[in-house]
Amino acid sequence: MTTNTKPIHTFHIPVMGLAYTIDSPIRVAKYGISSVISIADDELIEKMNTFYHQKFDIPYQEITQKMHDYRAERITSYLNLVDKIVKEKFESFKTELTESKLALESYIAMLPNKSEIKKGLQSLVEDGIAFKENIKNYLESHLTPGDIDVNIMTKLDKDNFIKEEQLPVAFNDAHAALRGFANSTLESSVVLSAGMNPRLYSYFENFPVFYPDTTNKLQKKITLKVSDFRSAMIQGNFLAKKGLWVSEYRIESGLNCGGHAFATDGFLLGPILEEFKQKKDQLIESAHNLMVKALEQKGMHVPEKPLDLKITVQGGVGTAEEHDFLLESYKVDSVGWGSPFLLVPEATSVDHATRKLLANAKESDLYLSHISPLGVPFNTLRGTTNEIMKQRRIHENKAGSSCPKKFLALNKDADGNAICTASKKYQDVKLEELEAKKDSVSTETYTKLKDSITEKSCLCVGLANASYLENDIKIKGQAQGVVICPGPNMAYFDQEVSLSEMVQHIYGNYSVLTIADRPNMFVKELKMYVDYFKNEIKEVADEITAPQMKKLNAFKNNLLEGIEYYQTLFSSTSYFENKLKEIQNYLNLYKMELAEIEVPKLQMV
């Protein structure tokens, strides 16, 4: 029985795309590394389920769309399989470490330098007395596999129908995904991202596994991905009023991240982390008091003391020094490393051609796009097969996707049916409307409007295809290629590396970086916010409204306050010694640049 509950590693691998971390726990959990599976695409999940049943020679009965609750059933089945495989791999791994000194030494090299387990194992190796027996006992009592967490984007919760008849809310996409996780054998967390969905949050009440048992243990936990303290407090209290505890707040940079970028109102990562550090007790106390009342009303077990609460962070981290700085300065429990792991074949599911594209990507190849049908800015990469195929269709006047999966069909057509903005059906209508007014707008405006219609990509297919390509699984339907969504940090990682090398890079015992002039993560995020701010001003310059003016002024002030915070922070830190002068120069540069940017005034008519 394991006595150690503290995670072995101080980093985790966040969810990436639909496919990129779909089987990461099978690949890395045995080493104690936690990762997150997206459970948005039940079709991909079903294919991976079949693939892994065949790979491990386990009989499997396909779950078809004809089954009553097929989406939830598919998710439960796959998660149960992942759980089973991880447990078996973990047991085999412990045996291997006992049997092979070489394997043990390789594993010790992957552990954090300050880790108690590392010290413990090293001293046992040095002693060499009753080696096998002592190592075996030590591993049994100290090692745990990494968590198999799952991600649900709360906004992806479309209604579902059988023929013309709408199904109950419980069959909505996100609701069914949650049920799939709740019914699985996993003891881990669901990471909720993309903001609050009160209806989905209320659905948690249907599952006893999210409530503390008589020993105050949560069989399944809730993690909220947030971008500021206020939203954490609001969402945490909302759930606490239902007797539900948020076990982790996962803070992500609003812009310096992969995939969908939910920009803050100019609040920078450093000041946000500072606020969480200062007010963590407030967060705990507020939620605990509300939870106690709710559990008493429900007649359920009430924990006397608040349950554990973790604060973690991710977005743009690239060096061991940045990693340590976040752990030490802000007392976070774990740091997420996402995009760099796309270049680690042992950790993520990416096809060979896309990995090559990622390795060769420069700063100018990575950009904040408008390709997502969600209408949220989306960090992506130029030159993907998806982009090439999409441009070809536009050129041939066949813009739009056949929309086979409809997970992002969150708009409504003229008849009130769900439709996706990346679909051919939607784009045909919009292009026709545009064509009708072609003569009344300038050529420049026409081109801009046309591009805004046709630039949307079919993410449902594009973000899943890499797993099919990597594992030689047949892809049906219209060719969409691959969409990859790394953060801007990808520009500084330019080669495929082994899992051991990447982990040792995180802990400062090796470097996978060959590019010398990588900017500090806080400076990089600041630059992105300044660029974002300039773009926002450009968008409204001609016809600004009073609320827009107020918002932009607040945005500018928040950025300036953030810069001031960094100037103080970096004048008293013992970290980043070689870069401190450069960091302060950049802070001054962006401060001056911001001072010169004027927020447009209201035009008096």
N, C-alpha and C positions, 0 to 999 in steps of 0.2 A: 504493500500500500504506500502511495506517495505521500510524503509529509510536506514536501515543498510546494507551495501554491504560487509563489512569485514567478512570473514568466522568466524563462531562461534568457531570452533576448530583450534588448531595449529598442528594437525596431519591429515594425509589422509591414506587410505588403497590402496596400489598400486595394479595393476593387478597381479593375481597369477594363473598360469596354464591356462587352457581353462575353467575349471568348477568352480574353487575355489571361484572366485568373480563374477560368471556369474549373480547372483541375489543379490549381496551385497547391491546395492542401495535400493532394496525393503525392505531389512532387517534393514538398518541403516541410510538411508538418512533423515528420519523424525527427527532424533536427531541432524541434522546439520553436519553429518559426510560424507565427500566426499569419493567416491570409484571408481574403474575403472573396467569396463567389457571388457573382451577379445571378439572381434567380428571376430575372425578367423574362427570359426567352425559354419557354418550356419546350419548344421544338429542338433547340440546340441541346438543352438538358437531356431530352429523350435520346438524341443521337449519341451524346457522350455516355449516357447510361448503357446503351447497347454496346458501344465501343469498349467500355471498361469491363462489362460482363464477359464479353468475348475474350478480351485480353487476359483476364484472370480465370478464364474457363469456368464461369459460373452460369448456370442455366438462366435464361431470361425470357419473360413474357412481355412483349411490347405493349405499351399503354397507348391505345389509339385515341383519336379525337372523338370516337363514337362513345367512349366511356363517359359516364355521368359527370364526374368531377376530375376530368383528365388532367387539367393544368396543375391542380394541387397534388394529385396522385403522382404525376411525373416528378415533381419537385421532391416530394417525400421519398420516393423510391431512389432517386439519384443521391440525395443527401445521406440516406441510410447506407447506400453502397460506399460512398466516400468515407463515411464514419468507419465502416467495417474495414476497408482497405487501409486507412490510416492507422487504425489500431493494430492490424496485423503487421504492417510495415514497421511500426514503432517497436513492437515486441522483437521482430527479427533484427532491427537495428541495435537494440540493447544487447542481444546475443552476440552480434558481430563485434560490438565494442569490447565485450568480455573476452571473445576469442582472439581478436586481432589487435596487437599493440599499435600497428600502423594506422588502422581505422580509428583507434582511440586518440592517437596523437593528432590525426587530421581533424577530428571533432574538437579536441581541446583548442586547436588553432582557430576554430571558428567562433569560440565563445568570447563574450566581452571581457576586456582585461580586468575589470573590477569585479567580475562575477565570482561569487562564493563557490559555485559549482566548479569553475575553472581551477580555483585554488585547491579545492578538495580533491579533484581528480589528479592534478599535478603532484600533490603530495603522496597520493596512493601509488602513482607511477614511480615516483622516486624511492618510496619505501620498498616496493617490490615484494613485500611479505604477503603470503597467501593471496597473491595477485588476483587471480580469477574470482575467488570467493568475495574478497573485499570490494573489488570493482562492481561485481554483480549486485551486492547488497547496496552499495552507494547509488548505483544507477536506479535501482528499484525505488529507493526512498527519495531521490532528488529529481529525477528526470520526468518531464511531462511533454506530451506532444503539443505542437502549436495549435491554436484554436482554429476551428473550421467555421468562420463567421460567414454570414450571408448579407447581401445588400438588396434593399428594395428602394427604388426611386419612388417616393410617395405620389408624385404627380402622374406616374404611369398606371392609372387606375381606371381604364376605360370600361364602360358598360359592355356586357356581352349578350348575345342573342342566339336563340335557336330558331332558325328561319326568321320570322318577323317578331317573335315573342321575346321581350326583354327578360333576362334572367334576374333573380334576386341580387341585391348588392354584394352578397357574400361571394358571388361568382365574378365580380369585377377583377381585373388583372392583379392589382396589388393585394387585394383581399385574399384571393386564391393563393397567391405566392406566400403570404403570411401564414395561411392555414397549412400549406405544404411544409413550411419550416416548423411550425408549432407541432405538427404530428410526427416529425422525424425523431430519430434517436439521438440527435446531436445535443450536446450540452454546451451551448455557445451563444453568440449574440447575433441579433439582427441589426444591421446598420441602416438606419433610415436617413435618406439624403433627399435633397431638393426641396426642403421646407415642410411646412406643416399641412397635414391632411386630417382634419378633425374626425371625419367619418372612419378613416382607417385606424386612427389612434384609439377610437372608441371600440373598434372591433377586437383589440387586444384583450378586452375584458372577458371575451368568450373562452380564453385559454388559461386554465389554472397554472400552466407551466411558467407563466410570467409573474406569478405571485410568490412571495417567500414562503417556504414550507416551515414546519415547526422548529427546524434547526437554523432558520433564517437564510437558508440556501435558495438561490434562484436557479431553477433547472435551465431556464432560457433567459437571456438578458436583453436589454434594450440599449443600443448605442445611437446617439443622435449626432449626425454630421452637421456642424454649425459653422457660421462664419463670424459670429460676434456674441458677446455675453448676453445682450438683451434677448435675442432669439432663444438662447439656451434657457434662460430663466422662464420665459413665457411657455415654451414647449415642455420643459421639465415640470413646471407647476400644473400644466394642463393634464399631463399623464398622472402626476401625483394625486390629483383630485379623484382619480379613478383607482387609486391604490397601487399604481404602477411606478416602479423605480427606474430612473435612467442610470445605468451603471457606468456609462462612459460618455463624455462629450468629446467628439473628435473634431478638432478645429482645423479647418482647411483654408489655405490662402484663397481669397476670392478670385484672383487672376493667375497667380503663379502655380497652376495645377493642370492636370490633364483633363480632357473631356469638357463637360459643361462648366462654364466659369460664372459663378454667381457673385458678381462684384459687390463689395460693400459700398457704403456711401463715403468712400475715401478713408475708411478705417484700415490702418496697416497692421500686418501680422504681429509685430512687436508689441504695440500698445494693446492689442486685443488679448494677447497672452498675458500681459501684465495685469489686465483687469481680471482675468480668470484666476490668476495667482492670488491677487489681493482679496477677491470676493468668493473664493471657493467655499469657505465655511458658510457664507450666506446662501449659496446655491444648495448646499447640503441641508441646512437648517430649514429653509423654506419648504423644500420638497418633502423632508421627513415629517414635518408637522402636518402638512396636507395629507400625506400618505397614511399617517396614523389614523386621522379622522375617518378617511375613506374606508380603511380596512376594518375599523371598529363598526362602522355602519353596515358593512357587508358581513359582519360576524366572522371575519377571517383572522388568521394568526397575525398578531401585531409585533414586529420587532421592537425591542426596547431601545436599541441604539440605531443610529442611521446605518444603512448598508454601505458597502464600499462604493466610492465614486472615483473614477479615473478621468484624468484630463490628458488627451493625446493631441498630437499636432502633425500635420503633413502639408506638403506643397513646396517644391523647389529646393529641398535639402540635397546637398551634393558632396559634402566633405565630412570627414570624421569630426573636424573642429566645429562645424555648424551643428552636427548631431549632438556632441557633448555640450555645446553652448545652450541648446534648447533644453536638454535634460537638467543641467545645473542651474541656469539662470531662471528658468520658469517652472522648475520642479515638475515637468510633465512626466507621465508614466511610460510613454512610448512615442517614438517618432516614425511616421510613415515614410517609406521609400517606395515610390511607385515607378515612374518612367524609367529610371536606370535599370530596373529589373526586366524591362522589355528586351534587354540585350543579354539576358541570362536564360539560355534554352532550358536549363534544369529547373527553372522556377515558373516560367510563363508559357502560354500557348500562342505562339506567333509563327507564321509561315516564313520560310527562308528568305523569300524576296522582300518581304516587309521588314524583316530584321536588318537586311542589308541597307534598305532605304533609311531606316532609323539610324544606323551606325554612321551613314554618310551625311546625315542632316546637319545643316549649319543654322545659325541664328535666323537668317532670312527665310529659311524653309519652314520654320515653325511660326504659326500665326493664329491670331484669334479670329475665327471665321463666323459666318452666319449660315453655315450649312445645316445646322440642326433644325428639324421640323418643330422642335419645342419653342423656337423663337428666342432661345437663350444663347449668348455667345459660346462658341465651342472651340477649344484649343485643338488644332490639328496640324497636319504635315502636308506640304505640297508634293505632288508627283505620285500620289497613291494610284493604284490600279482603278479604284473607285472614281477618282477625279478624271482619269483619262477616259473611262467608259462613259461617264456622265457628259463630258464635253463632246464626245463623239455623237451621243444621242441629241444633244442640243444642236449641233452642227447639221444633223440630218433632219431637223425639225421633228424630233420624236422625244422631246424633253419629258422627264418624269419617270418614276418607277412604277412597276406593275403592282407594287404594294401587297406582297403576299402575306405578310405577318400582321400588319395593322396595330402593332403595339403603340405606335405614336399617332394613331388616327384620332386625334383629340380635338379636331375642328369639326364643324358640321357643314354639310353641303346644302343646297337649296331645299332639298326634301327633308332636312333634319337628320340625315344619316352621317355616321362618323366618317371622317375623311382625313387623310394625312397631306400636309402641304408639299411633301416630296413626291406625291403620287402623280401619275400622268393625268388621271381623271381631274384632279384639282388644278394642275398647271394648265391643262387645255382650256378650262373655263376662264382662268385668270388671264391667259395670253390672248384669248378671244376678246375679253373685256378691254384689254390694253390696246389691241389692234384697232378697236372701234374708236378709240380717242387719239390714235397716233398723230393725226393731223393737227390736233389742238395743243400738243406739247412739243418742246424742243427735242432735237435728236439726242442730246445729252441726257435729258430727263427720261426719254423713252428707253434708251439703253440701260440706264440705271434701274428703272422699274422692271425691265425685262430680266435683268440679271438677278434682281431680288426675288423673282418668282422661280427662276430655273436653277439657282445655286443650291437649293435644298438637296441634301443627300439622303438616300435610303439607309439610315443608320441601323435599322433592325437587321438587315441582311449584311451590310458592310462591316458592322462591328462583331458579327458572329463568324464570318467566312474563314478567318485565319485558322480556327480550330479544325474546320473541315479540310482545309488545304494541308495543314501540318500532319493530320492523321489519315490522309487519303480517303476521306469520307465524301461520297458523291454529293455535289451541289445541284439541286434542281432549280428550275425556273430561270428567269431573266438574269443575265450575268451582271453582277453589281461590283465585283472586285472587293477590295479590302479598304475599310476606313480605319485609320489608326489615330489615336487621340492622345499623344504624349504631351506633357507640359513643356514649356520653353527650356527647362533644364536639360532636356534631351540633347541639345546642341553641343553640350560639353562632354558627352559620353560617345565615343566613336569606334567602339569595337565590341564584339561578342566576348563575354568573359564567363568564367565558371562561377558556380554558386559560392564556392569557398573564397574565391578572389573578391567577389562583390561584398561578401559578409566581412572579410578582413579589411576591405576598404572602409566600410562603415565604422569599424572599430579602430581605424588608424594604424593597422599593422601591415598595410599594403596600399598601393594606389592604382586605381584603374584609369585615372585621368591622365591624358597626354596633352591636354590643352591648358596652357599656363594662365591665360588671361580670363578665367571664368570669374564673373562678378559675384560678390557676396550675395547670398540669397535675399537678404533684406533690401539691398540696393536694387537688385533685379526686380523685385516686386514693386518697389517705389517707382522705378522707371516705367513699368507696365501701367501703373495707376496714373502717372503723369500723361502718358500717351493716350490712355483711355479717356481721361478728363478732356484732353485737347479734342479728341474725336467727338465726345459728347457735345462740346461747345459748337463744333463745326456742324453737327446735325441740326441744332436748334437756332443757329446764328440768325437766320432771316426772320423767324417768327416765334420768338421766345414768349412763353406765358409766365405769369407771376409765380406759380408753383415750381416751374422749371428753374426760374431764376433763383428762387430760394434754395432749391435742392443743389444747384451747382455751386452757389456760394458756400453752403454747408460742406460740400464735398471738398472744395478748395481749402477751407479752414481746417478740416479734419486732416488733410494731407500735410498742411503746414505744422499742425500740432504734432503729427507723427514724426516729421523730420526733426522737430525740436526734441522730442523724446529720444530719438536715435542719437542726436548730437550729444546729449547728456550721457546716455547709455554707453556709447563707444568712447567717451572720454574717461570712463572709469573702469572699463573691463580689462581683464588680463588676457582675454582671447583675441584672436585675429591680429596679433602684434605686427606681423609683416604687412598687413593690409590696412591698418588703422588710418594711415595718412590718406591712402587712396579712398577709403570709405568716407572720411570726412570731406574730402574734395568733392565727391559725388553728391553728398548731402547738400553742400553749399550750392553746387551747380543746379540741382533740381529745385532748391529753395528759390534761387534767382529766377529760374525759368518759370516757376509758378507765379512769382510776384509780377512777372510781365504779362501773364495771361489775364485778360479782362473778361469777366463774365458779361455777356451782352445785356444791355438795359432794355426795358420795355419800350417799344416804339409808341409814342403818343400820336394818336390819329386825330 
